[in-house]
């Protein structure tokens, strides 16, 4: 797991699996852990990472309900989890889904975990909206289209955007179950103004991006989505896994071909 500092109040840890990112943000004595690394040793290390940097975990946030972003409670078992109302609705509709998906991943890759996943107390946050932290406020922006739910988090005093599963340097836009091309494009349009003002963008998967590079990836993604099902994959994202995501996107857009 790689850990970097973006600002005196912002750390990012990146998992060895899928380069899933975990962002830790602090104001005064409070810190929130946004999303999570995936592997047991990374989760075990996370409290020490915070402690060494002088951060104290006051709560967890998750950008959306996909299981690989929801594992913060394995590192901080007592912490409450704040999510967008749309994400809370997804978790309520199928409370065991994340646990089952984690177990399926663990079975496939022979991963042992010291404890089962329990999401505990889930707090639904109004989005768009704000979330107080110390003497500051995080801005919460709707970010659906990849899935039916989600939020992006803007950290105003550090000019950092935690984008959720959008604007990734390693993953093409993925229209999952419950997601849609139109909603995905609307989210990218909403995020564009934030990206333009951002020092850094933290994608759900992949390395942290400087603002200008994130803006270029955002434009590539808009172009890709607008041209589906005929779109070509961006140059840097053409591996086998990306082609499989692309095939899935093509099938989904053919099912509901409404133009953006
Ligand atoms: Zn993800």
Boltz pocket constraint, residues with backbone or C-beta under 6 A from the ligand:
constraints:
  - pocket:
      binder: B
      contacts: [[A, 66], [A, 68], [A, 69], [A, 165], [A, 204], [A, 205]]
      max_distance: 6.0
